[in-house]
């Protein structure tokens, strides 16, 4: 009777090992990382972005471009650089729709461990993908973001260099430590394919990257990592008008996400962090509104006004100098006085978006579209 029992145990063990081997084999055969580039009329930048990805160490067979109703040469230019079958012309669906279409059409969840989403105007540092792929670990986190920086450009890009430096070198590190990363930027978004089935890309949000990040938090899908040594670059608006349009979309999308996911109304770290940031912003706005009255009723109005201005100037300038020194970009100091214009533009549009979305309940949903193609300009990468 012992022999049959031994054989039975051996058979069961072998069956288990075979099943386990098949599962491991499936995972093992998956490639590490797929790059998705959603695009709409991106003929000025798509070549540079793809060439940059290739130069940064990514295999051409891992790059997928979805041309969302492009009417220019986006498809032809992309197909000249990567496999023709990896460039998918698609009907209008918006950026999030294009991302979803790539995931489904190319069965990326079945074939890869990670998907990387990048903007069509992005450029990658030469070691970007080697650093990124060496850092991605699905056993520790389900999504990750690298370090985004501005491509050289006009005074708007110089201001953005300051903003991104403070936001990533200081704020993003704090968020990562607290576990409260609020947004995985569209230029450098890595997501584990294990959670793709749990994410809704078709929420018709103005800021799909912010909405996806909130979904990861709200559904408790896992941790989000920040990989600061993986650096990429993005194109900024070429003028003040385009800058206003961009941040208007960003802030409306921010408030969309706050309302949709009830951010700030739950006893979680993300909610506490966002409430803190919002409180700071509203207090600052209240101080700006109250400033004329404070100065008018002060014992020495001129001295009070000068003291407030000089104090703010020194603090603001110190942060700009920090950004310039860290990036070795002293040119950003040249348009410094204009930074005040963008700083207060940000505050005004942020508060206006709060009124539009939260109080007036507008922009609950939007039609899929693009707001980038009209403001593109050919990327000059020689100075990166």
LUMTI-594729 format. One record per atom (N, C-alpha, C): x, y, z. Coordinates in steps of 0.02 Angstrom, whole numbers, plus 50000, padded with zeros to 5 digits. Example, Ala and Ser with C-alpha at 12.3 -4.5 7.8 and 13.67 -1.06 7.14 Angstrom:
// residues 2
506604971650390;506154977550390;506604983550390;506424988850354;506844994750357;506455000250394;
// end
This chain:
// residues 384
500414994050000;500005000050000;500435006350000;501075005450021;501505011350025;501685014049955;501765009049909;501985011149842;501475015749808;500825013849808;500325018349778;500315025249811;500415025249878;500395031749911;500985036049890;501555032949884;502145036649862;502055039249791;501785034949748;501665037049678;501165042749675;500655042349716;500135047549716;500425054249737;500835054049789;501145060249813;501615063049761;501995058749729;502475060849678;502105064049618;501545060749599;501145063349543;500865070249559;500605071049620;500325077449641;500855082849641;501435081049668;501985085849672;502205087949602;502245082849558;502465084349489;501955088849454;501305087349465;500795091549435;500825098649458;500935099549524;500995106349552;501595109949522;502165106349519;502775109449492;502685111349419;502315107049381;502195108549311;501775114849303;501235115249343;500805121149341;501185127349360;501575126749414;501975132449436;502475134449383;502775129349351;503265130749299;502955134549240;502345132549223;501995136049169;501855143249186;501635144349248;501485151149269;502115155449270;502655152549297;503295156249298;503535157549227;503425152449185;503635153249115;503275158749080;502625159349094;502245164749063;502505171549084;502635172249149;502895178549175;503585179849148;503995174549146;504685175249123;504705177449050;504235175049010;504255176848939;504005183948926;503705186948976;503485193848967;504095198448961;504045203148916;504575208148911;504475213248968;505005216848982;504995221149042;504555227349034;504645230948979;504325237548974;504125239348904;503495241548897;503245244148833;503145251648839;503335255348787;503245262548786;502655264248741;502165267748769;501585270048731;501645277548720;501585279648657;501605286748640;500945288548606;500465291348642;499855293848610;500005300348573;499735301048514;499925306848473;499345309348431;499315315948424;498825319048379;499165324948345;499275324248280;499605329548240;500265331648271;500725326848278;501355328048313;501955327748266;501865329648203;502405328948154;503025333148172;502935338348211;503505342548230;503945339348283;503675334648321;504045332048379;504115324448382;503695320648345;503675313448354;504335310048337;504685312348285;505325309348267;505825310148323;505875316148350;506345317448404;506205313148465;505575312348481;505385308348540;505575301048531;505425298248472;505585291148460;506335290148458;506695294548423;507425293948420;507735294448489;507445298748531;507695299548599;507595293148638;507015289848630;506885283548666;507365278148644;507505277848579;507975272848553;508675274248579;508875280548579;509545282348603;509615281148678;509045281148713;509065280048786;509035272748805;509075268248755;509155261148769;508535256848760;507995259648732;507395255648722;507395252348654;507215245948652;507175242348589;506585244948547;506685245548483;506155248248440;505525244048441;505595237348455;505005233048455;504575234048518;504825238148564;504445239548625;504115246448624;504125249748567;503825256348561;503185255948521;502645258948547;501985258648515;501715265848511;501525267848451;501245274448439;500515273748417;500075277348450;499385277648428;499255284748402;499115285248338;498965291648307;498215292848310;498025297348354;497315298548369;497035303748320;496765301348265;496445305648214;496925310948187;497565309248181;498045314048153;497905315348080;497975321548059;497875323347989;498525325747956;499075325147993;499725327147965;500145320947951;500805321447955;501255315847938;501485311947999;501115312148054;501315308648114;501415301148101;500935297948068;500975290748056;501585289048013;501685292547958;502235291047913;502905291947947;502985297247986;503625298548020;503765293248073;503255291148108;503355286048160;503525279248128;503185277548074;503305271148041;503995270748008;504305276447996;504975276447968;505505274648021;505305274748084;505785273548138;505665267148177;505045264848180;504895258648216;504485254048171;504315248148196;503925243348156;503265246548135;503095245748071;502475248748045;501865246448083;501865240148103;501295237448139;501225240348209;501745243748233;501735246748300;501505253948298;501285256248241;500995263048234;500265262048214;499815263948258;499105262548249;498705268848235;498475269848174;498015275448161;497335273848194;497055278748228;496435277448264;495965283348258;495315282148265;494825287648265;494895291748329;494605297648329;494665302148386;494415298948450;494855298848500;494665296048565;494985299748622;495405304848605;495755308448658;496375304748681;496775307948722;497405304948744;497285298648784;496835298948833;496705293048874;496425287348832;496005289048783;495735283948739;496275280748696;496755284748675;497315282048635;497735277248677;497845278948740;498225274548784;497865267948793;497215268348807;496815262248816;496815258048752;496775261348695;496765257748631;497425253948621;497985256948638;498625253648631;498665247448677;498445248248739;498465242748786;498055236848761;497465238248736;497015232848713;497235229948645;497385234248598;497545231948530;498165227648528;498685229648566;499315226048565;499375221048623;498845220048661;498825215348717;499435216248763;499565222348781;500165223948819;500155220848889;499575220148919;499535217148986;499755209848984;499655206548929;499845199448923;500575198648904;500875203848875;501535203148846;502085206748884;501885211348929;502385215348965;502245215449040;502765216949079;502685217849151;502495225049167;502735229749127;502605236849138;502435240349073;502025245449078;501925249949021;502155256949043;502485260248997;502715267149009;502345271648961;502025276748988;501655281548947;502075287948941;502155290448882;502545296548872;502185301248825;502285307748835;502005312648789;502395312648724;502075314748671;502395314748605;502935320048598;502965324648646;503475329948643;504035328648693;504095322448717;504585320948768;505265319048739;505775319848780;506445317548764;506725314248826;507145309348817;507405305448873;508155306148878;508405306548939;509125306548949;509405299848927;510045299848907;510335293948875;510305287548917;510285288248983;510265282349027;509565281249057;509065284649031;508395284649061;508115277549067;508085273849013;507755267349014;508165261949050;508815262549048;509225257749085;509125258749160;509095265049183;508965266449253;508265264149272;507785265849230;507095264349246;506975256849250;507195253249200;507065246049199;507435242449255;507995245149276;508355242149332;508035243749399;507605248849400;507295250849463;506585248149472;506255246349417;505565244049421;505525237249457;505105236949507;505045230849547;504315229949567;503965225549531;503255224649543;503095221649611;503595219049647;503475216449714;503465221949766;503695228049747;503735233549795;503245239149780;503085240349716;502625245649698;502285244049633;501725247449620;501335246049559;501375251549507;501675257049525;501745262649477;502355266749497;502625270349449;503225274249463;503255280249417;503605285349440;503725291249399;504455293249404;504715295749349;505395298149349;505415305649360;505965308649342;506085315849352;505965319549286;505495324149286;505335327949226;505655334849229;505955336949174;506255343549172;506085346949106;506135353549103;505955357349043;506505357148991;506305356648928;506775357848874;506925365248870;507525367048848;507675374148840;507175377448793;506965383448811;506465386948771;506435394248790;505845397148786;505745404148801;505705405248877;505505411248897;505485413048967;504985408849006;504465406248971;503995401849004;504345395349024;504755392648980;505135386548995;505635387849051;505915393849054;506375395449108;506025395549176;505415398149176;505015397949238;504835390749256;504665386849206;504475379849218;505065375849247;505675377549225;506255374249253;506285375249328;506145381349349;506115382849421;505555378849455;504965378949425;504395375349454;504515367949460;504765364849406;504875357649407;505425355849457;505935359949462;506485358449509;506235358449580;505865363549600;505595363749668;505085358149678;504665357049628;504145351949634;504415344949639;504985343549605;505245336749603;505805335549653;506265340349658;506835339449703;506625339949777;506085343549790;505865344349860;505185341049871;504675343649836;503985341449850;503885334049834;504115331849775;503995324849755;504355319949802;504935321849826;505295317449874;504895316849939;504615322449961;504205322250022;503585317950011;503265318849953;502675314849938;502835307349936;503395305649906;503595298549902;503715295749972;504025299750015;504155297550084;503505296550123;503025301050111;502385300650145;501905295650114;502055293450052;501595289150017;500995292849989;501105299249970;500555303449947;500705306749880;501045303249835;501165305949768;500495307349735;500375313549719;499715315649694;499615314649619;500165314749582;500095313949510;500715310549481;500595305749437;501135302649398;501135306249331;501605310749319;501585314949259;501545310949195;501155313549147;501065310149084;501705309149045;502225313049060;502845312349023;503265306349046;503145304049107;503545298549135;503125294349181;502635290949154;502175286949193;502275279549180;502475275849231;502565268649226;502035265149269;501695260349240;501165256749275;501255249249266;501205245549320;501245238349316;500635235649277;500755231049232;500205228349193;499725224249237;499955222449297;499525218549342;498915222449366;498955229149364;498395233249388;498005236649332;498195235549270;497865238949215;497115237449213;496945231249230;496235229249228;495825233049279;496145235949329;495795239549383;495735247049370;496035249349315;496055256549301;495565258249245;495235263849254;494775266349203;495095272349168;495295271249106;495615276649067;495115281249033;494485279349034;493985283048994;493515287049039;493805290749086;493395294849131;493245301649102;493535303149043;493445309749011;493665315349057;494235314249089;494525319449131;494975323849089;495045330149109;495505334749075;496235333049090;496355329549145;497025327549165;497015320149182;497085316049130;497025308749139;497555306049186;498155309049187;498685306549230;498515307549304;498205313149320;497995314449389;497435309649409;496955308549365;496395304049380;496635296949391;497095294549349;497355287749356;497735287049422;498115292249441;498475292049505;497985291549563;497455295449561;496955295149614;496615288349617;496505285249559;496215278649559;496665273549595;497315274049584;497785269449617;497735270349692;497685276449715;497615277749788;496945275249814;496405277249780;495735275649805;495585268149805;495835264649755;495705257449751;496225253349789;496705256849821;497215253649861;497585248249821;497805250049762;498115245249718;498855244049734;499155248649771;499855247849789;500215254449793;500875254149804;501275260149813;501485263149746;501635269649749;501895273249691;502595275549708;503075274049665;503775275649679;503995281749639;504485285249665;504805290749630;505525288849618;505735289049554;506415287049535;506765293249508;507065297349550;507325303849529;507915303549480;508275297949479;508845297449434;508645296049362;508015294149351;507765293149283;507485299749258;507865303149217;507695309949197;507445310249124;506905313849115;506655315149047;506475322549041;506335324648981;506215331648967;505555332548930;505245338248940;504605339548908;504595346648879;504195347548828;504135354048795;503615358348830;503775364448843;503315369048876;503005373848826;502455377248845;502145382148800;502645387348776;502545389648715;503005394348684;502845401548700;502275402848730;502095409748745;501595409848804;501455415848827;501025416748886;500315414248873;500055415348814;499375413248797;499305405648803;499785402048773;499765394748776;499865392248848;500275395848885;500385394048955;499735394448994;499365399848985;498725400549020;498245394949002;498215393148938;497765387748917;497965381148949;498615379948953;498835373648982;498675373149056;498835378249094;498705377649166;497955378149182;497575381449138;496845381449147;496585374249141;496835370549093;496635363549086;496875359449146;497495360649167;497765356949225;497345358049288;497195364349301;496835365849364;496105363649361;495795364349304;495115361649298;495125354149308;495625350849278;495685343649287;495835341649359;496225345849393;496365344549464;495725344649504;495315349749495;494705350249534;494195344949512;494215342949449;493805337249427;493975331049468;494615329649474;494835323849512;494665324249585;494745330149614;494585331149685;493845329749698;493415332349654;492695331249663;492505323949649;492765321249594;492565314449574;492775309249625;493375310149654;493635305149701;493565307449774;493205312849784;493065315349851;493715316049892;494205319049861;494855319949894;494785325149948;495045323550006;495005328150063;494445326450111;494025321650093;493445319950135;493515313150169;494095310050164;494185303450195;494795303650241;494795299450293;495345299450342;495955295550316;496255297950262;496835294650234;497395299750225;498005297250218;498585301750212;498535306250151;498315303450095;498245307450034;497785313350046;497215312050078;496725317350091;497015322650137;497375320450189;497665325150236;498185329550201;498585326450157;499105330150122;498785335350075;498295333250035;497965337849989;497625343450027;497305341950083;496985347150123;497495352250147;498075349850166;498605354450189;498825359150133;498925356350073;499135360350015;498585365449996;497965363249997;497415367749981;497345373250032;497435371550095;497385376650148;497925381950138;498535379750122;499075384550109;498895389150051;498625386349998;498455390349939;497905395349953;497385393149988;496835397750003;497045403150052;497475401450099;497725406550146;498145411650109;498565409350062;498975413850023;498535418549981;498005415849951;497545419949912;497205425149956;497015423150017;496695427750064;497175433250084;497815431450093;498315436550111;498415441550055;498415439149993;498485443749936;497905448649934;497305446149945;496705450549943;496715455450001;496985453250058;496985457650117;497575462450118;498065461250076;498685465150078;498575472750070;498155474950023;498045482250017;497765485350081;497335481750115;497045484350177;497565484450233;497985479250235;498505478950286;498985484750278;499175486150216;499635491550202;499305498350217;498685499050195;498335505450203;498255507450277;498145502550321;498025504050392;498645503250435;499215501950404;499835501350442;500075508350463;500445508750519;500715515250542;501155518650489;501535514650454;501985517250402;501865513150338;501355515050300;501165511150241;501725509850191;502125514950175;502655514050126;503175509050150;503365509750214;503865505150242;503585498050245;502955497350264;502645490750267;502615487450199;502415491250148;502375488650080;503065486450055;503575490750068;504255489150046;504525482950082;504375482350146;504625476650185;504315470050160;503665470250147;503325464150122;503605462250053;503685467150010;503925465749943;504635463049943;505075466349980;505775464249982;505845457350014;505465456050066;505485449550098;505275443950051;504715445150016;504485440049969;504975439249911;505255444849887;505735444649832;506345440449850;506605441349910;507205437649930;507075430149936;506495428349963;506325421249969;506225418149900;505835421549859;505695419049791;506335418349752;506765423549754;507385423449716;507855417849741;507855416549805;508295411249832;508105404449804;507455403149795;507245396849766;507425396449692;507375402049656;507555402149586;508305401049578;508705404149621;509435403149619;509605395849634;509245392849681;509345385749697;509225381449635;508675382749599;508515378949539;509035380149485;509265386349477;509775387949427;510425384349442;510635384349505;511265381149524;511235373649516;510675370649537;510595363449534;510615360849462;510325364649417;510295362649346;510845365849303;511245370049334;511765373649298;511475377449239;510915380749253;510545384649203;510455391749229;510985395649228;510945402449255;510535407049210;510365404749151;509965408849106;509255409949133;509035405749180;508355406649205;508295412749250;508855415649270;508825421649311;508655427849270;508785427649205;508685433449162;507965436049162;507465431649154;506765434149152;506435434049221;506815433949275;506535433049341;505945437749357;505985444249340;505405448649355;504745446049324;504795442849266;504195440249234;503905434249271;504305431149313;504065425349351;503485427249396;503475433449418;502925435749460;502265435549421;502295437249357;501695437049316;501415429949314;501845424949302;501615418049298;501405415449367;501745417549417;501565415449485;500855417549504;500685423749490;500015426249506;499495423949456;499715422649394;499265419549345;499045412749370;499525408849396;499365402249423;498835402749478;498945407349524;498485408049580;497785410049556;497755414749511;497105417049486;496725411449451;497075407849406;496735402449369;496545396749414;496955395349464;496795389949512;496145391649549;496085397849572;495485399749609;494885400149561;494985402449500;494445402649451;494195395649435;494665390849429;494475383949416;494075380949474;494255382949535;493885380649594;493155383049590;493055389249570;492375391849564;491995388149509;492325387149451;491995383949394;491795376749410;492265372949436;492155365749444;491795363949508;492005366949564;491735364949629;491085368649645;491085375249635;490495379149654;489955379149599;490165380149537;489685380349482;489555373549451;489955368549471;489865361549448;489915360749372;490365364349342;490495363549271;491055358349260;491145356349197;491675351749177;491645345049214;491035342549227;490985335949257;491245330649210;491175331849146;491435327349095;491605331449034;492065329148995;492255332848934;492295328048875;492205330748816;492275326648756;493015325348745;493195319248723;493895317648711;494185322248658;494775324848671;495095329248623;495825330448641;496125335248607;496825336848619;496905344348621;497355346648665;497485353848669;498225355348661;498575350948626;499305351648621;499555353148551;499225350248501;499505350548434;499615357648409;499175362148425;499235368948399;499805372948429;500075370448485;500615374248518;501295370748513;501345365648472;501985362148465;502475366348424;503115365348439;503645368148398;504205362948395;504605363248344;505105358048333;505605358048390;505735352148417;506165351448475;506895352048454;507255356148491;507975356648482;508305353148541;508615347448528;508875343348583;509625344048593;509945348048555;510675348448560;510915351048626;510505354848661;510735357848724;510535353848785;510225347848776;510035343748832;510635340748865;
// end
